[in-house]
């Protein structure tokens, strides 16, 4: 099924691109979430008219992602957690916890943009990857300390 993406979709394409996907993926995921619309001559004409605006928006998003990347890469994210005497946490540090701590520090982003190889379950320093844009990844240092 041919669709035109209205928003960037990870592992599929960027806004404004024409893509071919399975009918089930289109009906059950892309169309209900308004991430894409069916490709027709009318939507192609509307897309051509909006192409400059989309390109300008992409450039602005890339610029802001690069600025945010520079800010995050210099940060050390301290997360206080309860832990046993040997350093094992009572619980774990997940992407959601890191995103909440970043929000407290003034950086708002969705938790699904943070990539952990596995959940953090002990005290120490860890590097996490944050995907800010399709072309911009940054690394942040997370320091888990005893509360």
N, CA, C and O atoms as a GROMACS GRO file, in nm:
protein
  588
    1UNK      N    1   0.085  -0.116   0.000
    1UNK     CA    2   0.000   0.000   0.000
    1UNK      C    3   0.090   0.124   0.000
    1UNK      O    4   0.183   0.133   0.080
    2UNK      N    5   0.064   0.217  -0.088
    2UNK     CA    6   0.144   0.339  -0.100
    2UNK      C    7   0.086   0.448  -0.010
    2UNK      O    8  -0.033   0.477  -0.012
    3UNK      N    9   0.176   0.508   0.070
    3UNK     CA   10   0.138   0.613   0.163
    3UNK      C   11   0.235   0.730   0.152
    3UNK      O   12   0.346   0.715   0.102
    4UNK      N   13   0.191   0.844   0.199
    4UNK     CA   14   0.277   0.960   0.212
    4UNK      C   15   0.290   0.989   0.361
    4UNK      O   16   0.190   1.007   0.431
    5UNK      N   17   0.414   0.994   0.410
    5UNK     CA   18   0.436   1.017   0.552
    5UNK      C   19   0.410   1.162   0.587
    5UNK      O   20   0.459   1.253   0.520
    6UNK      N   21   0.333   1.184   0.693
    6UNK     CA   22   0.303   1.318   0.741
    6UNK      C   23   0.401   1.360   0.850
    6UNK      O   24   0.420   1.479   0.875
    7UNK      N   25   0.463   1.261   0.915
    7UNK     CA   26   0.564   1.285   1.018
    7UNK      C   27   0.677   1.187   0.996
    7UNK      O   28   0.661   1.087   0.927
    8UNK      N   29   0.793   1.216   1.055
    8UNK     CA   30   0.905   1.123   1.049
    8UNK      C   31   0.868   0.997   1.126
    8UNK      O   32   0.818   1.004   1.238
    9UNK      N   33   0.895   0.881   1.065
    9UNK     CA   34   0.868   0.753   1.130
    9UNK      C   35   1.000   0.676   1.131
    9UNK      O   36   1.059   0.650   1.026
   10UNK      N   37   1.044   0.640   1.251
   10UNK     CA   38   1.171   0.571   1.266
   10UNK      C   39   1.170   0.439   1.188
   10UNK      O   40   1.072   0.366   1.190
   11UNK      N   41   1.278   0.411   1.121
   11UNK     CA   42   1.299   0.291   1.040
   11UNK      C   43   1.206   0.283   0.919
   11UNK      O   44   1.194   0.176   0.858
   12UNK      N   45   1.141   0.394   0.881
   12UNK     CA   46   1.054   0.392   0.764
   12UNK      C   47   1.085   0.508   0.670
   12UNK      O   48   1.109   0.486   0.552
   13UNK      N   49   1.086   0.630   0.720
   13UNK     CA   50   1.116   0.743   0.635
   13UNK      C   51   1.087   0.876   0.701
   13UNK      O   52   1.044   0.882   0.817
   14UNK      N   53   1.111   0.981   0.625
   14UNK     CA   54   1.092   1.116   0.674
   14UNK      C   55   0.960   1.173   0.624
   14UNK      O   56   0.903   1.123   0.527
   15UNK      N   57   0.912   1.276   0.689
   15UNK     CA   58   0.788   1.341   0.649
   15UNK      C   59   0.798   1.388   0.505
   15UNK      O   60   0.898   1.446   0.464
   16UNK      N   61   0.692   1.362   0.428
   16UNK     CA   62   0.688   1.404   0.289
   16UNK      C   63   0.730   1.297   0.191
   16UNK      O   64   0.712   1.314   0.070
   17UNK      N   65   0.786   1.188   0.239
   17UNK     CA   66   0.829   1.081   0.149
   17UNK      C   67   0.713   0.988   0.117
   17UNK      O   68   0.622   0.970   0.198
   18UNK      N   69   0.717   0.930  -0.002
   18UNK     CA   70   0.619   0.830  -0.042
   18UNK      C   71   0.680   0.694  -0.011
   18UNK      O   72   0.791   0.664  -0.057
   19UNK      N   73   0.609   0.612   0.066
   19UNK     CA   74   0.660   0.482   0.106
   19UNK      C   75   0.558   0.374   0.072
   19UNK      O   76   0.439   0.402   0.055
   20UNK      N   77   0.606   0.253   0.062
   20UNK     CA   78   0.519   0.139   0.038
   20UNK      C   79   0.528   0.047   0.160
   20UNK      O   80   0.636   0.001   0.196
   21UNK      N   81   0.413   0.021   0.222
   21UNK     CA   82   0.408  -0.062   0.342
   21UNK      C   83   0.297  -0.166   0.327
   21UNK      O   84   0.214  -0.157   0.237
   22UNK      N   85   0.296  -0.262   0.417
   22UNK     CA   86   0.191  -0.363   0.413
   22UNK      C   87   0.058  -0.299   0.453
   22UNK      O   88   0.056  -0.204   0.532
   23UNK      N   89  -0.052  -0.349   0.399
   23UNK     CA   90  -0.183  -0.290   0.432
   23UNK      C   91  -0.216  -0.293   0.581
   23UNK      O   92  -0.276  -0.199   0.633
   24UNK      N   93  -0.176  -0.399   0.650
   24UNK     CA   94  -0.204  -0.409   0.793
   24UNK      C   95  -0.131  -0.302   0.873
   24UNK      O   96  -0.188  -0.242   0.964
   25UNK      N   97  -0.004  -0.279   0.840
   25UNK     CA   98   0.075  -0.176   0.909
   25UNK      C   99   0.013  -0.038   0.885
   25UNK      O  100   0.007   0.045   0.975
   26UNK      N  101  -0.033  -0.016   0.762
   26UNK     CA  102  -0.096   0.112   0.729
   26UNK      C  103  -0.227   0.129   0.805
   26UNK      O  104  -0.248   0.232   0.869
   27UNK      N  105  -0.315   0.030   0.800
   27UNK     CA  106  -0.448   0.040   0.862
   27UNK      C  107  -0.442   0.044   1.014
   27UNK      O  108  -0.517   0.117   1.078
   28UNK      N  109  -0.353  -0.036   1.073
   28UNK     CA  110  -0.353  -0.052   1.218
   28UNK      C  111  -0.260   0.044   1.292
   28UNK      O  112  -0.278   0.067   1.412
   29UNK      N  113  -0.160   0.098   1.224
   29UNK     CA  114  -0.064   0.182   1.295
   29UNK      C  115  -0.051   0.322   1.236
   29UNK      O  116  -0.076   0.421   1.305
   30UNK      N  117  -0.014   0.331   1.109
   30UNK     CA  118   0.019   0.461   1.051
   30UNK      C  119  -0.103   0.552   1.033
   30UNK      O  120  -0.099   0.669   1.072
   31UNK      N  121  -0.209   0.501   0.974
   31UNK     CA  122  -0.327   0.584   0.946
   31UNK      C  123  -0.401   0.627   1.074
   31UNK      O  124  -0.435   0.745   1.085
   32UNK      N  125  -0.427   0.538   1.171
   32UNK     CA  126  -0.498   0.583   1.292
   32UNK      C  127  -0.420   0.687   1.373
   32UNK      O  128  -0.481   0.772   1.438
   33UNK      N  129  -0.288   0.681   1.370
   33UNK     CA  130  -0.206   0.775   1.445
   33UNK      C  131  -0.174   0.901   1.365
   33UNK      O  132  -0.100   0.988   1.411
   34UNK      N  133  -0.230   0.910   1.245
   34UNK     CA  134  -0.210   1.025   1.155
   34UNK      C  135  -0.063   1.050   1.126
   34UNK      O  136  -0.018   1.164   1.116
   35UNK      N  137   0.012   0.940   1.112
   35UNK     CA  138   0.153   0.949   1.073
   35UNK      C  139   0.168   0.949   0.922
   35UNK      O  140   0.272   0.988   0.870
   36UNK      N  141   0.063   0.905   0.851
   36UNK     CA  142   0.067   0.897   0.705
   36UNK      C  143  -0.074   0.912   0.650
   36UNK      O  144  -0.173   0.901   0.722
   37UNK      N  145  -0.079   0.939   0.519
   37UNK     CA  146  -0.208   0.942   0.450
   37UNK      C  147  -0.192   0.866   0.319
   37UNK      O  148  -0.081   0.849   0.269
   38UNK      N  149  -0.304   0.820   0.265
   38UNK     CA  150  -0.299   0.743   0.141
   38UNK      C  151  -0.247   0.830   0.028
   38UNK      O  152  -0.280   0.948   0.017
   39UNK      N  153  -0.164   0.770  -0.056
   39UNK     CA  154  -0.106   0.844  -0.169
   39UNK      C  155  -0.210   0.857  -0.279
   39UNK      O  156  -0.261   0.758  -0.331
   40UNK      N  157  -0.241   0.981  -0.313
   40UNK     CA  158  -0.332   1.010  -0.424
   40UNK      C  159  -0.279   1.134  -0.494
   40UNK      O  160  -0.188   1.201  -0.443
   41UNK      N  161  -0.334   1.164  -0.609
   41UNK     CA  162  -0.286   1.282  -0.682
   41UNK      C  163  -0.310   1.410  -0.602
   41UNK      O  164  -0.229   1.503  -0.608
   42UNK      N  165  -0.419   1.415  -0.527
   42UNK     CA  166  -0.449   1.532  -0.444
   42UNK      C  167  -0.349   1.551  -0.332
   42UNK      O  168  -0.300   1.662  -0.310
   43UNK      N  169  -0.318   1.444  -0.261
   43UNK     CA  170  -0.221   1.456  -0.152
   43UNK      C  171  -0.081   1.483  -0.204
   43UNK      O  172  -0.003   1.551  -0.138
   44UNK      N  173  -0.049   1.432  -0.323
   44UNK     CA  174   0.082   1.462  -0.382
   44UNK      C  175   0.093   1.610  -0.417
   44UNK      O  176   0.200   1.669  -0.400
   45UNK      N  177  -0.014   1.671  -0.466
   45UNK     CA  178  -0.012   1.814  -0.498
   45UNK      C  179   0.003   1.898  -0.370
   45UNK      O  180   0.079   1.994  -0.367
   46UNK      N  181  -0.071   1.860  -0.266
   46UNK     CA  182  -0.062   1.933  -0.139
   46UNK      C  183   0.079   1.920  -0.082
   46UNK      O  184   0.134   2.016  -0.029
   47UNK      N  185   0.137   1.801  -0.094
   47UNK     CA  186   0.272   1.777  -0.044
   47UNK      C  187   0.374   1.862  -0.119
   47UNK      O  188   0.464   1.919  -0.057
   48UNK      N  189   0.360   1.873  -0.250
   48UNK     CA  190   0.452   1.954  -0.329
   48UNK      C  191   0.445   2.100  -0.286
   48UNK      O  192   0.547   2.169  -0.284
   49UNK      N  193   0.327   2.147  -0.252
   49UNK     CA  194   0.311   2.286  -0.207
   49UNK      C  195   0.374   2.308  -0.070
   49UNK      O  196   0.422   2.418  -0.041
   50UNK      N  197   0.374   2.207   0.015
   50UNK     CA  198   0.427   2.219   0.151
   50UNK      C  199   0.573   2.180   0.162
   50UNK      O  200   0.630   2.186   0.271
   51UNK      N  201   0.635   2.138   0.052
   51UNK     CA  202   0.770   2.083   0.056
   51UNK      C  203   0.871   2.182   0.116
   51UNK      O  204   0.956   2.142   0.197
   52UNK      N  205   0.865   2.310   0.078
   52UNK     CA  206   0.959   2.409   0.132
   52UNK      C  207   0.943   2.422   0.283
   52UNK      O  208   1.042   2.429   0.356
   53UNK      N  209   0.819   2.426   0.328
   53UNK     CA  210   0.793   2.438   0.472
   53UNK      C  211   0.848   2.317   0.547
   53UNK      O  212   0.903   2.331   0.656
   54UNK      N  213   0.831   2.199   0.490
   54UNK     CA  214   0.882   2.077   0.553
   54UNK      C  215   1.034   2.080   0.561
   54UNK      O  216   1.091   2.043   0.664
   55UNK      N  217   1.100   2.123   0.454
   55UNK     CA  218   1.246   2.131   0.453
   55UNK      C  219   1.296   2.230   0.557
   55UNK      O  220   1.394   2.203   0.627
   56UNK      N  221   1.231   2.344   0.568
   56UNK     CA  222   1.270   2.445   0.667
   56UNK      C  223   1.252   2.390   0.809
   56UNK      O  224   1.336   2.412   0.896
   57UNK      N  225   1.142   2.319   0.830
   57UNK     CA  226   1.117   2.259   0.961
   57UNK      C  227   1.223   2.155   0.994
   57UNK      O  228   1.269   2.147   1.108
   58UNK      N  229   1.263   2.075   0.895
   58UNK     CA  230   1.368   1.975   0.916
   58UNK      C  231   1.500   2.040   0.956
   58UNK      O  232   1.569   1.991   1.046
   59UNK      N  233   1.536   2.148   0.889
   59UNK     CA  234   1.660   2.218   0.921
   59UNK      C  235   1.657   2.273   1.063
   59UNK      O  236   1.756   2.264   1.135
   60UNK      N  237   1.543   2.330   1.102
   60UNK     CA  238   1.529   2.383   1.238
   60UNK      C  239   1.538   2.272   1.343
   60UNK      O  240   1.601   2.290   1.447
   61UNK      N  241   1.475   2.158   1.315
   61UNK     CA  242   1.481   2.045   1.408
   61UNK      C  243   1.623   1.993   1.423
   61UNK      O  244   1.666   1.961   1.533
   62UNK      N  245   1.697   1.986   1.311
   62UNK     CA  246   1.835   1.939   1.315
   62UNK      C  247   1.922   2.036   1.394
   62UNK      O  248   2.007   1.994   1.472
   63UNK      N  249   1.901   2.166   1.374
   63UNK     CA  250   1.978   2.266   1.446
   63UNK      C  251   1.952   2.258   1.596
   63UNK      O  252   2.046   2.261   1.676
   64UNK      N  253   1.826   2.248   1.635
   64UNK     CA  254   1.794   2.240   1.778
   64UNK      C  255   1.843   2.108   1.839
   64UNK      O  256   1.882   2.105   1.955
   65UNK      N  257   1.841   2.000   1.761
   65UNK     CA  258   1.893   1.872   1.810
   65UNK      C  259   2.043   1.881   1.833
   65UNK      O  260   2.093   1.826   1.932
   66UNK      N  261   2.115   1.948   1.745
   66UNK     CA  262   2.260   1.965   1.764
   66UNK      C  263   2.290   2.049   1.887
   66UNK      O  264   2.384   2.019   1.960
   67UNK      N  265   2.212   2.155   1.910
   67UNK     CA  266   2.231   2.238   2.029
   67UNK      C  267   2.203   2.159   2.156
   67UNK      O  268   2.277   2.169   2.254
   68UNK      N  269   2.095   2.081   2.154
   68UNK     CA  270   2.060   2.000   2.270
   68UNK      C  271   2.166   1.892   2.294
   68UNK      O  272   2.196   1.859   2.409
   69UNK      N  273   2.221   1.837   2.187
   69UNK     CA  274   2.327   1.736   2.198
   69UNK      C  275   2.448   1.794   2.268
   69UNK      O  276   2.507   1.728   2.355
   70UNK      N  277   2.487   1.914   2.232
   70UNK     CA  278   2.602   1.978   2.296
   70UNK      C  279   2.575   2.001   2.445
   70UNK      O  280   2.665   1.984   2.528
   71UNK      N  281   2.453   2.038   2.478
   71UNK     CA  282   2.416   2.062   2.618
   71UNK      C  283   2.417   1.932   2.698
   71UNK      O  284   2.471   1.927   2.809
   72UNK      N  285   2.358   1.827   2.643
   72UNK     CA  286   2.346   1.700   2.715
   72UNK      C  287   2.482   1.632   2.732
   72UNK      O  288   2.508   1.571   2.836
   73UNK      N  289   2.568   1.641   2.632
   73UNK     CA  290   2.696   1.570   2.638
   73UNK      C  291   2.786   1.623   2.748
   73UNK      O  292   2.878   1.553   2.792
   74UNK      N  293   2.763   1.746   2.795
   74UNK     CA  294   2.845   1.800   2.904
   74UNK      C  295   2.784   1.773   3.041
   74UNK      O  296   2.848   1.801   3.143
   75UNK      N  297   2.663   1.721   3.046
   75UNK     CA  298   2.594   1.698   3.173
   75UNK      C  299   2.635   1.567   3.237
   75UNK      O  300   2.671   1.470   3.169
   76UNK      N  301   2.629   1.565   3.369
   76UNK     CA  302   2.636   1.441   3.446
   76UNK      C  303   2.502   1.430   3.517
   76UNK      O  304   2.466   1.516   3.597
   77UNK      N  305   2.429   1.323   3.487
   77UNK     CA  306   2.294   1.306   3.541
   77UNK      C  307   2.305   1.222   3.668
   77UNK      O  308   2.325   1.101   3.661
   78UNK      N  309   2.292   1.286   3.784
   78UNK     CA  310   2.300   1.216   3.912
   78UNK      C  311   2.162   1.165   3.949
   78UNK      O  312   2.065   1.240   3.952
   79UNK      N  313   2.156   1.036   3.979
   79UNK     CA  314   2.029   0.974   4.017
   79UNK      C  315   2.048   0.907   4.153
   79UNK      O  316   2.117   0.805   4.162
   80UNK      N  317   1.988   0.962   4.259
   80UNK     CA  318   1.997   0.898   4.390
   80UNK      C  319   1.898   0.782   4.400
   80UNK      O  320   1.780   0.796   4.369
   81UNK      N  321   1.948   0.668   4.444
   81UNK     CA  322   1.865   0.548   4.458
   81UNK      C  323   1.902   0.477   4.588
   81UNK      O  324   2.015   0.486   4.635
   82UNK      N  325   1.805   0.408   4.645
   82UNK     CA  326   1.831   0.326   4.762
   82UNK      C  327   1.906   0.200   4.718
   82UNK      O  328   1.872   0.140   4.616
   83UNK      N  329   2.007   0.163   4.794
   83UNK     CA  330   2.089   0.048   4.756
   83UNK      C  331   2.133  -0.028   4.880
   83UNK      O  332   2.134   0.024   4.991
   84UNK      N  333   2.170  -0.154   4.857
   84UNK     CA  334   2.221  -0.237   4.966
   84UNK      C  335   2.366  -0.199   4.994
   84UNK      O  336   2.424  -0.115   4.925
   85UNK      N  337   2.425  -0.262   5.096
   85UNK     CA  338   2.563  -0.231   5.132
   85UNK      C  339   2.662  -0.268   5.023
   85UNK      O  340   2.767  -0.205   5.010
   86UNK      N  341   2.630  -0.370   4.944
   86UNK     CA  342   2.722  -0.411   4.837
   86UNK      C  343   2.695  -0.339   4.705
   86UNK      O  344   2.755  -0.375   4.603
   87UNK      N  345   2.605  -0.240   4.702
   87UNK     CA  346   2.586  -0.157   4.584
   87UNK      C  347   2.474  -0.197   4.492
   87UNK      O  348   2.454  -0.132   4.389
   88UNK      N  349   2.400  -0.302   4.524
   88UNK     CA  350   2.287  -0.342   4.439
   88UNK      C  351   2.166  -0.256   4.473
   88UNK      O  352   2.134  -0.235   4.590
   89UNK      N  353   2.100  -0.206   4.370
   89UNK     CA  354   1.987  -0.117   4.390
   89UNK      C  355   1.862  -0.193   4.432
   89UNK      O  356   1.841  -0.308   4.392
   90UNK      N  357   1.778  -0.127   4.512
   90UNK     CA  358   1.645  -0.178   4.541
   90UNK      C  359   1.554  -0.123   4.431
   90UNK      O  360   1.490  -0.019   4.449
   91UNK      N  361   1.549  -0.190   4.320
   91UNK     CA  362   1.480  -0.142   4.202
   91UNK      C  363   1.581  -0.128   4.090
   91UNK      O  364   1.686  -0.191   4.093
   92UNK      N  365   1.550  -0.048   3.991
   92UNK     CA  366   1.643  -0.027   3.881
   92UNK      C  367   1.623   0.112   3.822
   92UNK      O  368   1.522   0.178   3.847
   93UNK      N  369   1.721   0.155   3.745
   93UNK     CA  370   1.714   0.283   3.676
   93UNK      C  371   1.678   0.252   3.531
   93UNK      O  372   1.754   0.187   3.460
   94UNK      N  373   1.563   0.300   3.488
   94UNK     CA  374   1.517   0.275   3.351
   94UNK      C  375   1.524   0.405   3.270
   94UNK      O  376   1.562   0.510   3.321
   95UNK      N  377   1.487   0.394   3.144
   95UNK     CA  378   1.485   0.511   3.056
   95UNK      C  379   1.390   0.618   3.111
   95UNK      O  380   1.417   0.737   3.101
   96UNK      N  381   1.280   0.574   3.167
   96UNK     CA  382   1.180   0.666   3.221
   96UNK      C  383   1.236   0.747   3.338
   96UNK      O  384   1.211   0.867   3.348
   97UNK      N  385   1.312   0.683   3.426
   97UNK     CA  386   1.372   0.751   3.540
   97UNK      C  387   1.473   0.855   3.492
   97UNK      O  388   1.478   0.966   3.545
   98UNK      N  389   1.553   0.819   3.393
   98UNK     CA  390   1.652   0.913   3.339
   98UNK      C  391   1.582   1.032   3.274
   98UNK      O  392   1.626   1.146   3.290
   99UNK      N  393   1.474   1.007   3.199
   99UNK     CA  394   1.400   1.116   3.134
   99UNK      C  395   1.340   1.210   3.239
   99UNK      O  396   1.339   1.331   3.219
  100UNK      N  397   1.288   1.155   3.349
  100UNK     CA  398   1.232   1.238   3.455
  100UNK      C  399   1.340   1.325   3.519
  100UNK      O  400   1.318   1.442   3.549
  101UNK      N  401   1.458   1.266   3.540
  101UNK     CA  402   1.569   1.342   3.599
  101UNK      C  403   1.617   1.451   3.504
  101UNK      O  404   1.649   1.562   3.547
  102UNK      N  405   1.622   1.421   3.374
  102UNK     CA  406   1.659   1.522   3.275
  102UNK      C  407   1.558   1.637   3.275
  102UNK      O  408   1.597   1.753   3.260
  103UNK      N  409   1.430   1.605   3.290
  103UNK     CA  410   1.327   1.709   3.295
  103UNK      C  411   1.348   1.800   3.415
  103UNK      O  412   1.327   1.921   3.406
  104UNK      N  413   1.390   1.743   3.528
  104UNK     CA  414   1.420   1.825   3.646
  104UNK      C  415   1.539   1.917   3.620
  104UNK      O  416   1.548   2.025   3.679
  105UNK      N  417   1.630   1.874   3.532
  105UNK     CA  418   1.748   1.955   3.499
  105UNK      C  419   1.722   2.051   3.384
  105UNK      O  420   1.811   2.126   3.344
  106UNK      N  421   1.599   2.051   3.331
  106UNK     CA  422   1.563   2.146   3.228
  106UNK      C  423   1.569   2.095   3.086
  106UNK      O  424   1.558   2.174   2.992
  107UNK      N  425   1.586   1.964   3.067
  107UNK     CA  426   1.590   1.906   2.933
  107UNK      C  427   1.472   1.811   2.920
  107UNK      O  428   1.471   1.705   2.983
  108UNK      N  429   1.374   1.848   2.840
  108UNK     CA  430   1.255   1.766   2.824
  108UNK      C  431   1.266   1.682   2.698
  108UNK      O  432   1.284   1.736   2.589
  109UNK      N  433   1.255   1.551   2.714
  109UNK     CA  434   1.250   1.461   2.599
  109UNK      C  435   1.178   1.334   2.639
  109UNK      O  436   1.165   1.301   2.757
  110UNK      N  437   1.130   1.262   2.538
  110UNK     CA  438   1.054   1.140   2.561
  110UNK      C  439   1.149   1.028   2.605
  110UNK      O  440   1.264   1.022   2.562
  111UNK      N  441   1.098   0.941   2.692
  111UNK     CA  442   1.182   0.834   2.745
  111UNK      C  443   1.225   0.734   2.638
  111UNK      O  444   1.329   0.669   2.654
  112UNK      N  445   1.148   0.720   2.531
  112UNK     CA  446   1.185   0.621   2.430
  112UNK      C  447   1.305   0.666   2.346
  112UNK      O  448   1.357   0.587   2.268
  113UNK      N  449   1.348   0.790   2.361
  113UNK     CA  450   1.467   0.837   2.290
  113UNK      C  451   1.596   0.795   2.361
  113UNK      O  452   1.704   0.801   2.301
  114UNK      N  453   1.586   0.753   2.486
  114UNK     CA  454   1.703   0.711   2.564
  114UNK      C  455   1.725   0.562   2.541
  114UNK      O  456   1.632   0.482   2.552
  115UNK      N  457   1.849   0.526   2.510
  115UNK     CA  458   1.884   0.387   2.481
  115UNK      C  459   1.976   0.333   2.590
  115UNK      O  460   2.089   0.380   2.607
  116UNK      N  461   1.927   0.235   2.663
  116UNK     CA  462   2.008   0.164   2.762
  116UNK      C  463   2.034   0.024   2.710
  116UNK      O  464   1.942  -0.042   2.662
  117UNK      N  465   2.158  -0.024   2.718
  117UNK     CA  466   2.182  -0.162   2.677
  117UNK      C  467   2.105  -0.261   2.766
  117UNK      O  468   2.056  -0.364   2.719
  118UNK      N  469   2.094  -0.227   2.894
  118UNK     CA  470   2.013  -0.304   2.990
  118UNK      C  471   1.982  -0.211   3.106
  118UNK      O  472   2.048  -0.108   3.123
  119UNK      N  473   1.885  -0.247   3.187
  119UNK     CA  474   1.848  -0.164   3.300
  119UNK      C  475   1.964  -0.158   3.400
  119UNK      O  476   2.035  -0.257   3.420
  120UNK      N  477   1.981  -0.043   3.461
  120UNK     CA  478   2.090  -0.023   3.557
  120UNK      C  479   2.042  -0.073   3.692
  120UNK      O  480   1.939  -0.028   3.743
  121UNK      N  481   2.118  -0.166   3.751
  121UNK     CA  482   2.077  -0.229   3.877
  121UNK      C  483   2.182  -0.218   3.987
  121UNK      O  484   2.172  -0.285   4.089
  122UNK      N  485   2.284  -0.133   3.965
  122UNK     CA  486   2.386  -0.116   4.068
  122UNK      C  487   2.437   0.028   4.068
  122UNK      O  488   2.415   0.103   3.973
  123UNK      N  489   2.504   0.064   4.175
  123UNK     CA  490   2.560   0.199   4.188
  123UNK      C  491   2.682   0.210   4.098
  123UNK      O  492   2.760   0.116   4.085
  124UNK      N  493   2.698   0.327   4.036
  124UNK     CA  494   2.815   0.350   3.952
  124UNK      C  495   2.787   0.452   3.843
  124UNK      O  496   2.681   0.516   3.841
  125UNK      N  497   2.883   0.466   3.754
  125UNK     CA  498   2.872   0.557   3.640
  125UNK      C  499   2.847   0.478   3.514
  125UNK      O  500   2.911   0.375   3.490
  126UNK      N  501   2.753   0.525   3.432
  126UNK     CA  502   2.714   0.455   3.311
  126UNK      C  503   2.699   0.555   3.197
  126UNK      O  504   2.661   0.670   3.218
  127UNK      N  505   2.729   0.510   3.076
  127UNK     CA  506   2.707   0.592   2.957
  127UNK      C  507   2.579   0.545   2.890
  127UNK      O  508   2.558   0.425   2.871
  128UNK      N  509   2.493   0.639   2.855
  128UNK     CA  510   2.369   0.608   2.784
  128UNK      C  511   2.368   0.686   2.653
  128UNK      O  512   2.426   0.794   2.643
  129UNK      N  513   2.302   0.630   2.554
  129UNK     CA  514   2.288   0.695   2.425
  129UNK      C  515   2.149   0.755   2.416
  129UNK      O  516   2.050   0.693   2.454
  130UNK      N  517   2.143   0.877   2.364
  130UNK     CA  518   2.015   0.946   2.347
  130UNK      C  519   2.001   0.983   2.201
  130UNK      O  520   2.086   1.052   2.145
  131UNK      N  521   1.892   0.936   2.139
  131UNK     CA  522   1.866   0.965   1.998
  131UNK      C  523   1.776   1.088   1.992
  131UNK      O  524   1.656   1.080   2.020
  132UNK      N  525   1.835   1.201   1.956
  132UNK     CA  526   1.762   1.327   1.954
  132UNK      C  527   1.694   1.354   1.821
  132UNK      O  528   1.593   1.425   1.816
  133UNK      N  529   1.748   1.298   1.714
  133UNK     CA  530   1.700   1.324   1.578
  133UNK      C  531   1.746   1.205   1.495
  133UNK      O  532   1.830   1.128   1.538
  134UNK      N  533   1.691   1.191   1.377
  134UNK     CA  534   1.730   1.080   1.290
  134UNK      C  535   1.880   1.083   1.260
  134UNK      O  536   1.940   0.978   1.236
  135UNK      N  537   1.940   1.202   1.261
  135UNK     CA  538   2.081   1.215   1.229
  135UNK      C  539   2.167   1.251   1.350
  135UNK      O  540   2.289   1.263   1.336
  136UNK      N  541   2.109   1.268   1.467
  136UNK     CA  542   2.184   1.315   1.583
  136UNK      C  543   2.165   1.219   1.700
  136UNK      O  544   2.054   1.202   1.752
  137UNK      N  545   2.275   1.157   1.741
  137UNK     CA  546   2.281   1.078   1.863
  137UNK      C  547   2.381   1.144   1.956
  137UNK      O  548   2.480   1.202   1.910
  138UNK      N  549   2.357   1.137   2.085
  138UNK     CA  550   2.452   1.191   2.180
  138UNK      C  551   2.468   1.093   2.295
  138UNK      O  552   2.385   1.005   2.315
  139UNK      N  553   2.574   1.110   2.369
  139UNK     CA  554   2.601   1.024   2.482
  139UNK      C  555   2.595   1.108   2.609
  139UNK      O  556   2.640   1.223   2.611
  140UNK      N  557   2.539   1.051   2.713
  140UNK     CA  558   2.529   1.121   2.841
  140UNK      C  559   2.583   1.030   2.950
  140UNK      O  560   2.576   0.908   2.940
  141UNK      N  561   2.637   1.092   3.054
  141UNK     CA  562   2.690   1.015   3.166
  141UNK      C  563   2.586   1.015   3.278
  141UNK      O  564   2.541   1.120   3.323
  142UNK      N  565   2.549   0.896   3.321
  142UNK     CA  566   2.454   0.879   3.430
  142UNK      C  567   2.530   0.826   3.550
  142UNK      O  568   2.599   0.724   3.541
  143UNK      N  569   2.519   0.896   3.661
  143UNK     CA  570   2.586   0.855   3.783
  143UNK      C  571   2.479   0.816   3.885
  143UNK      O  572   2.402   0.901   3.931
  144UNK      N  573   2.475   0.689   3.919
  144UNK     CA  574   2.379   0.640   4.018
  144UNK      C  575   2.449   0.640   4.153
  144UNK      O  576   2.552   0.575   4.171
  145UNK      N  577   2.391   0.714   4.248
  145UNK     CA  578   2.451   0.728   4.380
  145UNK      C  579   2.354   0.677   4.486
  145UNK      O  580   2.234   0.667   4.464
  146UNK      N  581   2.410   0.646   4.602
  146UNK     CA  582   2.327   0.598   4.713
  146UNK      C  583   2.249   0.715   4.772
  146UNK      O  584   2.306   0.821   4.799
  147UNK      N  585   2.120   0.696   4.792
  147UNK     CA  586   2.035   0.803   4.846
  147UNK      C  587   2.052   0.813   4.996
  147UNK      O  588   1.989   0.897   5.060
   0.00000   0.00000   0.00000
